Amino acid sequence: MLLKVFVLLRLPFSVLFLGGFVAMLSESSDAGQIPGFFCLLGLLVFLVVVSIKLVHQRRGALWLAGLLVSLEVVGGVLLLGVGATAGWSVGNVVARSCAFLLLWAAPNALILYKARGLFVKSVKEKPGL
């Protein structure tokens, strides 16, 4: 039950952070909004697939959730870095990355680490093995 609440509470933040890829593509592309739209659409489909696998406690869901959290961290750093006033110095990128890792990825990783027992099926021991 708590895992389902966790997945639902993090969905709006996930969509926001994944939007960083779209902001970066629309800022750097002269082709318009079309590449950003398809990028966001693909990322949202991936978000839905991972969320469904987490809620249903499917095999491989934790690995996909780790991949999703890493994409969210990169998207969040891109979201903060896009714009003329933000600047792309190495110190700014490292500081933003550390902030996202501490404030977003670490709590997600701790919660998913505690829930890892839900994704492992218990093996019944057979006598004589």
Number of C-alpha atoms within 10 A of each C-alpha: 6 10 16 14 10 15 17 12 11 13 14 11 13 22 16 13 22 26 23 25 24 24 21 18 21 18 15 11 13 9 10 12 14 13 15 21 16 12 15 19 13 12 21 16 11 15 20 13 14 23 21 15 17 24 17 14 19 14 14 13 20 20 10 18 21 16 13 19 21 16 18 26 25 19 24 24 24 24 19 17 20 19 13 8 7 11 13 14 9 9 10 15 17 13 12 19 17 15 15 19 20 12 12 19 17 13 12 18 16 11 13 18 11 9 16 13 11 15 15 12 8 8 6 6 7 6 5 4 4
